[in-house]
Amino acid sequence: MACGQRIHLRLTAVLAASLFILPVFVSQPRIAATAWASKQMPSKHLSSNESLNSRRDYKKWRESKMGARRVSVKKIGGLKLKKSSFWNKKPFQFSTPFVDGKLLLIGVDAGVFYGLDAEKIKKIWQYKTEGPVQARASTAGEAVYFGDADGYAYALSKSDGKEIWKVPLDSPILAAPLIVNDRVYFVTENGKLFALQRDSGQELAHTDPLDKTVGFSVRRTSDPVWSGGLILFGTSPGVLLAYHENGSLAWVKQLGDRQELVYDLDSRPLVEGNNVYVTTADRKVFCLDRTSGNVLWSNDQAGGPNDLAIDEGKLYASGGGVLQAMDPSNGDFFWEQDFETPEISSPAISNKTVAIVTTNDKFYLVDNETGDIMFERFVKKGSFGDPLFVDGRLYIISNTGIVYSFLVRDKPAKEKHVKEKPAKVKRTKSSK
């Protein structure tokens, strides 16, 4: 073969090979460039050994996070209540369930109040309100009392939901009513305290409002409580008020920092003996003397707009996605658990278990002794309301308007059994 022909064949072979090899080198940068442009790198491939280690590492992490105590959670029922709008892509519910015997009472933002079977979570009756229901109800005798966001106060029959009376007040009612003897008290959003006749709804008296002129407010109002002849509640200007039963002011205490953007006092006052515990939206917890209103101690690294809870020598505060257990005598921390979410509910406690629900997607069960997370479960859209925990039965109303009921029980601790390997027998020449 001539030299020129050999050179031509070699060039042809090189050119042919390059048609197959070149795309390999050219296509890879193109893929990388595309992934870079979309900010999505190709998924990492794990070998079988790496996958096994990954599962083991996750199990170790989960065990260290979850702690030793375990609980079993059984869903008992769920009922979908009326939504505000079918087209609402971001639904919400601010109401909190209330249980009276075998009756579960709950209102929704769509303007309906329900009486449900607390065990089976089935509807018994419903009542159409004038406005959205965004607060917990209270009961006394054969009646249930509540208010709505249009400023109406209601009394209904517990047995069938029939209206006993309906009274318009002058501002949204976002707090649970307080029942004392023959009176029912309502706190309105503008800070007024109304006293109504329990049987007829007739207005007996009301206090002057406290206006908030600067800053922002949380969509929540402090529930009034009765203790030692005083009616205690907080207001959006960050003030804690104490009224006598006749409507005269016993004392007033400014607790929210007016230099902050949000400083509401929306938590329900928690009374233990002669101590009153409250928390403000600017994340401070206070302990006050109930008689005088003097501050006994404060902690400026806890709390928020939610209610406090106390159980077995621990004071629980929540806010900013963090749950904290504190010493009620001085405000020192026992532990805190960060759920890495924007906001969580008030804590609810039963059988040494603390329950909270996030505002976007989950509820958690926490060990009251250690702060370890024992259980977590997805709840679509979360809830802006608070959970209710009664004798191991947990009730939650999600932002989608579904009422859930879960039975929570402790699991027996697992015992780790170590398999004993059989002893090796040495063979001697005589044993052969």
N, C-alpha and C positions, 0 to 999 in steps of 0.2 A: 504494500500500500504506500502511496506517495506520502511524503512528509506533509504536504498541504492538506491532503485528505484526513490525516490523523489529527491535525490541529483543528480542522473543522468539526470532526466528530467529538473531540474533547469539549470544544466550546458549546456544541449542541447539548452534550450531557450536563455540563455545568448549568446552562440556561434552564434545562428541564428540571434539574434538581432545585434550582432557586425558586421555581414556581411553586414547589411544595414547601420548601423551608421558609421562604420569605414571609408568607402569611402568618407563620407561627410567631415570628419576631415582631411583625407589624401589628397583629391583632391584639397582642397583650397590652401594649401601651394604650390602644384605643379603648379597651375594656376598663383599664385603670382610670383613664381620663373621664369616661362616662360615670364610673362610680364616684370619682372625686367631685364631679359636677353636681351629682345628686346627693352628695354627702352620705352615701350608703356604701360601705365597703362590703365586698363579698363575704358571705357567712364563713366562719371558721370551721374547718373539718376536724373532728376529734377522732383519734384512733380508738379502738375498743378499750384499750388500757386507760387512755385519758378520760374517756366517758365514765368508766368505772370509778376512777379517782374523783371525778367531778361529782358524782352522786354521793360518794363517801364524804367528801368535803362539805357538801350541802347538808347532809344528815348531821354531821358534827356541829355545823353552824346553827342548824335549826334546834338541836338539842340544847346547845348552850344558850340560845335566845329564849326558848320556850320554858326552860327550867324543868324541875323534876315532877311537879304536880301536874296531873292530867284531869280533864273533865270530859264527860260525854254530853253532847248536845243533840237533842232530838227535836226536829221540827214537828210541832203538833198541828199547826194549821196556818192558813193565810187567806185573807179576804181582801179583794180589791174594792176600794171605796171610790166615790165619785171624784174625778179629776176636775181641776178648774177649767181646763180647756183641752180638747182633744189634740189641738195643734201645738200645744206648748211643749217645746223640745227640752226645756229646763224646768220641770215641775218642782214644786216645793210644798212642804208641810211643816208648820211650826208648832203644831199641837202636840200634846203629850198624853198618852193613855192614862186612864184612871179606873181602878177596879174597886167595886163595892160588892163584896160577896161573890156571887157568880155572874155579876153584870160588869161588862167592860164598856166604859163610856168614852167616846172620842168624837171630836169634831174635825172637819176638814176645811181646806181653803175654798172649796167649791160652795160653801155655805150650807152644809148639811151636818146635823148632829146625829150620832148613831148610838143605839143601845145594842150591844152584842153579847152573845153567850161567851163568857170568859174562858170556858174550857174547850168548846168546840169551834170558837171563832166563827159563829154564824149570826146573821142579822136577826134581831128580834123586832126592832122598830127603828124608824128614822124620822127626823123633824127638819123642815126647811127653815133656815134662819135668814135674817135680813142681810147679813154680810159674812165674810170669811171668819171661821173659828180658828184662832191661833193661840189658844191657851188651854190649860188644863181645867177640868171641871171640879166641883166639890159637891158633896152630898150631905143631907141631914134628913132624918125621918124617911118619908116616902118621896122626897123630891131631889132633883139634881139641879144645880145652879151653875151658870157659866155666862160668859159674855162674848161678843163678836167684835170684829175690827171696824164695824160701822157704828159702834157705841151703844149697842142694845144689850141690856141685861135680861136673862131668861131664868124662869123656873119651870121645869117640866116634871111630869110624873115618871118615876123610875120604872114603873111596871109596863106602861104602854106608850110613853113619850108624848102624852097629850099636854098641851100648854096650860100652865097654871096662871102665869102672868108674863108679860113682856113690857119692859120699860126702857125708853130711849134716854141715854145719858149724853154728855156733850163732847165725848172724845173716845177714840178707839179703846177697847178693853182687851189688853194683851196679857193679863195676869189672872190667876185663879182667884175666885172669890173666897172671902173669909167668913165663916159662920160662927157667931157668938150668941148663944141663947136665942132670942127671938129676932135677931138682926142678921142681915147678910151685908158684908162690906165689899165694895168694888173699888179698885184703884184704876184710874184712867191714865192714858198716855201722857196727859199734860200735868200729872202729879196730884190730881184731886182724889180725895177719899170720900166716897159716898156711903151713907148708911141707909139701907132700905129695910122696910118691914118684911120679915121673912115670908109671911103667909100671903100678903097682898101686893108686895112690891112697891108700896107707897114710900116715897122719899121722906126720910126723917131729918137728914142734915147732910151737909157736905163742907169740905174745907176749901180754902183758897188754893189756886194752882201755883206751882213753881215753874216759871218759864225758863227754858234754856235758850239763850240768845246766840251763843257761839259754839263752834265745833260741830261734830257729827254725833248721831245717836244710833245705838244698836236697836234692831227691830225686836225689842223685848222689854218687858216691864217686870219689876220686882213683885213677887207675890207677898201680900200682907200676912203677918203672923200675929198671934195673940199670946202674950206671956206676962204674968204678974200684973194684970190690969192695964197693960199697954198694948197698943197696936203699932207694930214696927214694919216699915217698908222703905225701900230705896227709891231714888228718882233719877231721871236722866241727867240732871246737873251734878250727879255724884254725891248727893246728900242722903244721909240716913235720918229718917224722921221717927219720932216716938210720940204717939197721941194717946191721951186718956180716952176712956170709953165715951165720955161726953163731948169729945171733939176738941178739947183744949190741948195745946201743944205742951208736951212734957219736956222734950229737949230735941235739939237738932245738931247734926255733926256733918261738916263738909269733909268728905274722905277722898273723892276723886280729884286728881290734880288738874286744875283748870288750864294749866299750861300745855297739857297733852291734847292731841287731836280728838281722841275719844276717851271719855272718863266717866261714863255712866256707872251707876250703881244698880245693876239689874238683877243681882242675885237675891234669892229669897233669904232673909235673915235666918240664921241657924242658931237656935237658943239651946244652950246646955247649962243648966243651973242658973247662975247669975251672969254667965258670959254670953255675948252675942257675937257670932262670926259672920262676916260678909266679905265679898271680894268685888273689886271694881274692874271696869273694862281696860284700864291702863295697867293691869296685871299687878295688883296689890291685894294682900289679904290682911284683914284687921280683926282683932279681938277687942271687944269693948265691954265695959261694965253696963249691964242692962239698966240699972237704976239711974246712973248719972250720964251715961254716954261717953265717959272718959275712955281713951284708947289705952289698953293694957299692953298690947304689943302689935307689931305690924311686920309683914314680910313683903318686900318690894320686888320679889322675883318669882311670884306665883299667881295663880288665879286668872281671872278674866271675866267675861260676861255671864258665865254659867253659875248654877247653884252649887253650893258646897254640900258635902256629906260627911257624917262622922259615924265611926263604927269601931268597936273594940280598941279604943284608945288611939285612933288615928283620924286625923282630919284630912279629907280628900278635896283637892282643888284641881280644876282643869281649865285650860285655855291655851291658844296658840298651838294646838296639836300635842300638848304635853299634859300628862296626868301626874300629880304629885301627892305623896302621902306625908303629912306633917304632924308634929307633936302639938296637940291643941293647947298645951300649957305655955309654950314659948314660940311656936312657929318654926322650929328647926325641922329640917327634912329627914325623913326616914329613907325615902327613895323617890325616884321619878322615872317615868317611862315616856320616851319621845316616839310618837307614832309616825313622824315624818309626813304629816299631812297638815293642810292649812288650819283646820279647826275641828274640834271634837265637841261632843255633848257634855252635859253634866254627868257626873258619875252616879250609877245606881248600884246598890250593894245587897247581896243576899248570900248567906252561907259562906262567908269569907271569900266571896268572889265579887270583883268589881267589873261592871259592864259599862262600856262607852260605845257610842256609834259616831262615825265620822260624817261630815257633811257631804261627802262625795261618793263613798263606795263600800265601806265595810263596818262591821261591828267587832269588838274585841272583848275577851274575857281575861281578866288579870288577877293574879294571886295577890290577895291583900297583904300578905306577910312579906313577900319578896319584890313585888312589882313585876314579876315575870309574866309574859304573855302566855296564857295556857291554850287559847283558842282564838281563831279569827275566821270570819266568814264574809263572803261577798253579799252586799245588799245593794241592789241596783239604785243608783243616784244618791245613796246615803240618806240622811235625815237631818233636818234642822230642828226637829223636836228632841226631847229627851227620852231615853228608854225607861221602862218601868220594870222593876225586879221584885216579885212577890213570892216568897217561899219557894225559890228555885225555878220559878216560871218567869221568863223574860218576854216582855212585850215591846215591840218596836213598830212605829208607823214610818214607812219610807217616804221619800219625796215623791215617789210615783203613786202614793195613795194606797199602798198595800199594808195591811196590818198583819204582822208576823207574831207567832207565839212559839217559844222554844222551851223545852224542859231541860234544865241543866243539872247534872249530877256529877259527883266526884267519881273518878275511876280508881280502882285499887292500884296501888303501886306495883309496877312490874318487878319481878324478881329475876335477876340474871343468873342463869344456871350455867356453870362451867363444866363442859364435858371432860370427864377424866379419861385420859388415854390409858389403854391397858399397858401394864408393865411389860417391858421386854424381857424375855427369858433367854439367858445366855446358854448357848448349846455347848456342851463339853463332848469330848471324844467318847465318853462312856454312854452318853445319851443318844448317840447316833445308832 
